Amino acid sequence: MLTKIDIGVVVFYGVLMGFIGYYAKRLVHNSNDYFAGGKRVPWWLAAISHHVSGYSAFAFVGLGTLAYGSGLSAWTFFAPPIVIAMIAGAFIWAPRWSRMQILTPVEYLETRYNNIIRQLFGWSGIGLKFIDEGVKLYSLAIIVHVATGWPLPQVIVVCGVVTIAYLFFGGLWATMLTDFAQFIIQFTITLLLVPMVLSRVGGMSGLYYQLPVDQRGLFSPEVSPSFLFVYLFVIILSYNGGTWGLAQRFYSIGKPRQARKAALLSASLYLFYPLAVFIPMWAAHSLIGPIDNPEQTYMLVAQKILPSIAPGLLGLLIASMFASTMSMIDTDINALSAVFTQDIYHRNFHRTASEKHLLRVGMCATVVLGALTIASALLTIHLQGAFKAMVEWFAAIMGPVSLPLLLGMVLRKPTWRGALLAWLSGFAAFIFFKYGWPLVTGLQSTFALYTGMELLISLVVFLAEGMIGKRSPEKERQVQEFFAQFEDFDS
């Protein structure tokens, strides 16, 4: 449980975040500032924010289940796919996001395809994203619940309200600046915890040998090569813009070359830092023993060791986790509200709206979408934990929404019909291979099967349509002009 000093640290941290939010509010003058940082976010700040977004409370809660139950394969699951994804993104997608003058991730779809695709992907993306948002808020509530003993549903509501209030005023700038402060504090504490943990288990060799024998390999039944192969493509899509909040990190940067540097810096951080998260989880077998709820693994180890280092460190860790998750949720909700404001409301209902009016609409959308996120988190309690909900649902349905979005920036030939058919066929494949396959064959449907088939079918349909699809001369001219902006990434 938290001591009075820990609670005092949490309060102080909250005041600091409030000051950052107030400062960020001064940087917001219009919808461009609110949704895209005015296109003037420094590349190093965007890189740190992109990296920190992978360390919400989910990394310490959802991955705790995997690390405690499957051992070293948790690192294989988490780090290498993201590193590969970000290296690819540095040379393919990050510069393209930066080059486009957009305020939302789906805004360009009207030029590339048509407004039907822009609206379809906007609405479907908003709907699907709440699975991801609910898991993140649920994971944050688990951290607070373990540390305080407060009831989980009430914690979800309180954390959600605080998160929404912070974003309401500061927009993207608030989340970026909070990410930087949280980066310094959380990394310091987690890196401080690692040597203390290793000293108690006999160093790296002791850590390795205290693991159960079946947890000492880089693969496991949960993280098999076939699973990882499919999951890699999900991560490539997600971290390069399929997760809209991460796309914001790139198109908020002014120049393509700087966006590339941001992607590479984020990749380098992902290569090594995850070990600082997993080492305490792996050591839990020796330090804690049997754990009834593996989602609590990291916090149980932190509760055991941090108070012996210095008073208040546990409170500071919880505060930093709250800040990182708050920032991650805030960024995603900011992206969702941007899509609703710019792509749906402004485009279809009020094309002459002023900047001031759009800013108010965006702030109202933030409140409504935040309330739906809280509802999603409450539902996640009944979805068998954060890891299952995240991997089996959000990751599986990422393909149909993000494939045409990201490949539309790279491939010239597919038309709006290809994007629509890829979307439809992907969802149909997901439904069939997840639910119909067991009924037809009597065999169990695995993540690698239903997600892999969904991605493959969606991709094949998208590429095949590009080989036979035709555009009008006027649309062909628009598409050629769209791709002309990507010809030089050195400026």
N, C-alpha and C positions, 0 to 999 in steps of 0.2 A: 504494500500500500504506500501511497505517497505520504511523505512527511510534510510538516509545515514549511520546511525550507524548500522542498520540491514544489509545493503549491505556490510559494512566493516566486520561485524561478519561472513557473508557468505564467503567472500573472505579469511578471516583468517582460517576459518574451511576448506576451500578448500586447503589452503597451508598445513594445518596439515594432511589432507588426502593424499596429494601428498607426504609428508615426510614418512607417513606410507607405501605408495605404493613403495617408493624408498627402504625403509628398507626391505619390503617383497621381492623385486627383488633380494636382496642379499641372500635370503634363497632358491632361485630357481636355481638348477643346472641341473636338468633333468626332464623328463616327470613325474616321481614319485612325485617329489616336486611340480610340476605345477598342477597336477591333484588330488593328494591325500595327500599333505602336508608332504610327506616323511614318512607317518605313525607315525609321532612323535608329533602330535597336542595334547596338554594337555586336559584332559577330561573336565575340567571346562571351558576352552575356547571353546571347541566343543559344550558344553551344552548351553553356552550363545549365541553362533552363531546360533545354532539350534532354540533357543527361539526367538532371535531377527528377524530371518527370517520370523516369523509370523507377524511382525509389519512393513511391508513395507508401502508405502503410501496407499496401498489398504485398510489396516486396518482403516486408517483415512478418506478414501474417499468412497470406496465401502460399508463399513459397516456403514458409516454415513447415507446412504439412509435407511438402516434397522433400525438403532437406532432412527433416527428422526421419522420414520413412524410407527415403531412397538414397540418402548419402550424397556422394560426390557427383552423381548424375544431375543434381540440382544446378550445379555450375554449368554443366554441359547444356542443360535446358535453357538457362537464362543468358549467359554471356556470349558464347560464340555466335549464335544466330543474330544477335543485335549488332555485334561488331561487323559481321559480314554485310548485314543490311545497310549499315551506315557507310561503309566503304563504297558499296554500290550506289547508295544515295548521293554521296559526295560528287560522283561523276555523272549521274543521270538526273536525279530529281531535284536536289537542293538548288542548283543554279537555275533550273527552270522555274521553280516556285518564286525565287527572288526576282527573276526577270519580268514576270507577269505583274501588271499593275492591278492587283485585285485586293479585295477586303475579306473575301471568304474563299474557302477551298473549292467550292462548286461554281463560283461565279463564271469561270472561264468556259464552263461546259456549254453555255449558250452559243459562244463563238465557235467552239470546236464541233459541237453537234447541233443542238437547237434548244429552245426553251423548254420543250417537253422533258428532255433528259435532265436539264438543270433542275426543274421542279421535282421530277421523280427521285433523283438522287438526293436532293435537299430534304424532302419529306422522309424518305426511307432512312437516310443517314441519321436524322434527328431521332426517329423512332428506335432504331437499333442501338444507338449510343447509350441509351439509358441502362442497358444491361451492364455496360462497362462502368458507367458512373455509379450505379448502385453498389457494385462490388467494391469500388474504391472507398466509398463512404462507409460501407459495412466494415471494411478492413480497419479503417481509422477508429471506428467505434469499438472494435475488438481490443485495440491497444488501450484505449481509455478505460474500457470495462475491466480489463485485467489489472490495470494499475490502481483503479479506484474502487472497484466492486459495484459501481453504479449499474442499474439495469440497462441492458443493451438497447432496447427500443428508444428509451428516453435519451440515451447518449447519441444515437443516430440523429434524432431530431435536433438536439442542441448543436451538435457539430455541423449539421447541415445548415442551420440558420446562420451560424457564425460565418461559415464559408460563403454563403450567398451575400451576406451584408458586406463582406470585404470586397468582393468582386463588384458589387453594385456601383461603387464610386470610382474605383481605380482602373477598371478594365484590364487590358493586357499588360500595361506597364506595371500594375500592382503585382501581378503574378510573376513577372520577370524579375522584379527587384526582390520580391520575397524569396524566389528561388535562389538568388545569389546569397542572401543572408543565411538561408537554410543550408546551402551548400557548405559554407564555412563551418557552421555550428555542428550540423549532423555528421559531416565527415570527420571532424575533430573527435567527437565523442565515440563514433563507431571504430575509428582507427585506434583510439585509446583503449577500447575494450579488448581488441584482438590480442595484444601481448599479455594482458592479464589472464585471458582465457587460456592461451597457450602455456603460460607458466604453470597453470593448475592441472594440465593434462599431459605434461611432459614434452612440450614442443610439437613441431609438425609431425614427427614420427609417432609420438604418443597419441596425437589426435587421430592419425590414420589407423593405428592399431586398436584404438578403443571403439572404432566403428564396428558394427556387425559385419561379418565377412561379406555378406551379400550386398553391402553398401559401399564397398571400396572401389568399384569400377566406375568408369565414366558413362556407362549406360546401365539401364535397369529396365524392369518390365514396364514401368511408367514412362521412361524416356528411352525408347528403343530407337535404333537407327531409322526405321521407317517412319516412326512418329516424328523424329527430329527433322527428317527430310521434308515432310509436309509442313511442319511447323515453321521451318525456315522461310518458306514462301509467305506464310501468314505474317511473320515478323517483318519481312521486306516491305510488304504492303502497308502494314500498320505504322512502322517507324518512319516511313518516307512520305506520309500524308494520308494514308487510309484512316488513321486516327487524326482527325482534323486539327486538334490542338497542337500536334507536332508539326503539321504543315505550316501553322502560324509562325512557328519559330523561324522558318526559312523565308516566308514572304514578308516578314517584318524587317528583314535585312535589306539594305539598300542596293548591294551589288552582288552579282552571281559568284564572283571569285571569293568574296567574304562568306557567302553561304556555304561554299564548298569547304572552306576552312572550318566553319562551325560544325559541319557534319563529321569531319575527320577528327576534330577535338573530342566530340561526343563519343565517337567510336573508340578512341584511345582510352578514355575514362572507363568505358564499359568493359574493357579487356581485363582490368585488374581489380577495380574496386569491389565488384561483387563478392570477391573472396572475404572482404571485411564483413560482409553481411552474413555469409554462410558459415564461417568458422565458428562463431558462437552457437549456431544451430547444430552443427555437427558435433560440437563438444557437449551438447546437452545430454547425450547418452551417459556420459561420465559424471557431469556436474549435477544433473537433475535426476536422472533415472527415468523410469516409465512416465510418460506424459499422456494423460487422458485425451486432451485436446491439443494436437500438434500445432494448431494455428497460434497457440500461445507460446511456442518454443522460445523465440527470440526474447520476448519480454520476460519470461521466467529466468533466463540466464542473466539478462540485464539487471533484474531485480536482485539477483543473488550477488552480483559482483560490483556494479557501479557504486552503491552506497559505501562500500569499503574503500573506494578510491577517494571520493570527496562527496560531501553532502550537496544535494541539489542536482547532481549529474543525471539522475533518473528523471527528474522533472524536466531538465533541459532536453533530454532525449525525447521524451514524450511531446514536449512543445515543438521540437524540430520536426518530428514525424507528423504532428498535426499541421504544421506549416507546409510541409512538402505535399501532403495529401490535399490540403486546402488549395494549394497552388495548382496541383494537377487537375482537380475537379473544376476549379475556377477557369483554367485555360480551356478545358473542354466545353464548359457551359458558355464561355465567351464565344467560342467558335460556333456553337449551336445557335446562340442568340444572334450572331452575325449572319448566319445563313437565313434564319427566319426574317431578320430585319431587311437585309439587302436582297436576298434571292427570292424570298416569298412575298413579304409585305411591300417593299419598295418596287420590285419588278412588276407585280401583278395588281396591286391595289392603290398605290399612291406614288406614281412615278414623278410627280412634281414636288414631293416632300422636301422640306429644307433640311440642312444638316442638323439643326437643333431639334427638329421633330424626329428625325431618324435616331438621334442619340437617346431621346426619351423612350422611343419604342424599344430600342436595344436594352435599355435599363429595365423596362417593364418585362421584356421577354426573359431577361436574366432571372427575375424573381419567379416567374411561372415555371421556367425550365428547372430552376433549383428546387422548387417544391416537388416536381415530378421525380427528380433525382432522389429526394428523401424517401418518397414512396417506393422507388425501385430498391433502395437500400433495405427498407423494412421487409420487402418481399424476398431479398437475398438471404435473409435469415432462414428461410424455408427451402433454400436451393442447395442444401448439403455443402455449405461452405464456400469460401471465396475462390479457392483454386478451381473447383469443379465448375462453378458458374462462369468464371472467366474463360477457362480453356474450352469447355465444351460448347459454349454458346457464342460469346462475342468473337472468339477466334474463328469459329466455323463459319459465321455469316459475314466475315470481313470481305471475303472474295468477291461476291456479286456486286457489292457497293464500291469497292476500291479498285478492282481490276480495270474497268473502263475509265475510272477517274485518273489513275496513274499512267496507264498505257496510252491513254488519249493524248498525253503530253509527249509521247515518244513515237508512236506509230501514226502515220499520216492516212493510211488507206481506209480503216474502218469508219463507217458512217454512224449516224444516230441509230439506225436500225441494228447495227452490230452491238452498240452499247445497250440498247433495250433488250435484245435477245440474250446477251451475256448475263444481264441482270435476271431475266426471267428463268433462263436455263440453270443458272447457278443456284437459285433458291429452290427450283424444282428438284435438282440433284441432291441438295441438302436434305430436303424432306424425304425423298425416296430412300437414299442410302442410310439415313439415320433411323427412319421409322419403318419404311416399307421393306428394306432388305432383310431384316430378321424375320418378317412374316413370310416372305417369299422363299427364303433359303433355309430358315431355321438356324442361321449362323448369327453370332453376335456382331453388331456393327461397331467398329472402332473409330476413334478420332482420325487415324490415318486414312481409313477408308472413306468416310463420308466427307471429310474436309478435302482430302486429296482428289476425290472424284468431282466434288463441287468446283474446285479450282481448275481442274483439267478441262471439264466440260465448258465452263464459262470462258476459259481461254481459247479453246478450240473454236467455239462458236464465234467469238469476237474476231479471231484471225480469219476464219473462213468467210465471214461476211465481208471483211476487208478485201478479199480477193475477187468478190463478185459484185459488191455494192457500188452504186453510182450516186454521184451528187450533181446537183444543178450547177451550171457554170458560175452563178453568183456565189453559191456556197463553196465551190471549189476555190474561188478567189479568196474568200474569207479564211479558209483553212490554210492556204498557202501563206497568206499574210500572218496568220497566227504562228506558224512554224518558223517564219523568217526572223522572229524576235529571238530565237534560240541559236542563231548561227554563230554568235561570238559571245563566249562567256568570260572573256578576259577583262572586260570593262567593269 
